[in-house]
Amino acid sequence: MARINLLDWREELRQERQKEFFITLFLMVVLAGLIWFLVHTVMASRIESQQARNQFLETELRQLDRQIQEINKLEKQREELIKRMDLIQGLQQSRPEVVRMFDELVHVVPEGINLSSWERKGTNLTFTGQAETNPRISEFMRKMDAAERLNTKSLKDVNRDEKGVPAQNFVLEAEQQTPGVENVQQEGGQ
């Protein structure tokens, strides 16, 4: 049998395998680097895209906040205008009532009564004046109760004036009524 030295062949095969291993290792490292780079690029683009969307949403939210503020401001202006319109409408409706109340007051005040002042707060009226006698004040109150637009609430103060001509100073509280308004309110409540 012939002696053949296989060590050189084995050594060459080992070197060839080691070379193939390092080439494969290098290709795997390059492939892993490419995969990492691709994953990193994709994730970076997604993050950038999400940040762009977040920025867009933030600008839209700021615009919506401005619009909400404008809407709230417009609603306040609208409420103020409605209040003004209601006030003006109430004043326009009550304008003829003052004239009618004065007309009625002329018919209600009997002879012997001198009104020195009167004050109106809402529908409450306060009359200050002088009467010749107490029965004149009573007559004034009865006529006021019988009137369509006036109603006596209370006689606050009666003093005898000792200076000059004897007279009775009085303060009378009354309420102004608008015919038809109470009827509408009562019908609406039933």
Helices and strands as residue ranges (DSSP letters): H 7-108, E 113-121, E 124-131, H 134-146, E 150-161, E 167-176, H 181-189
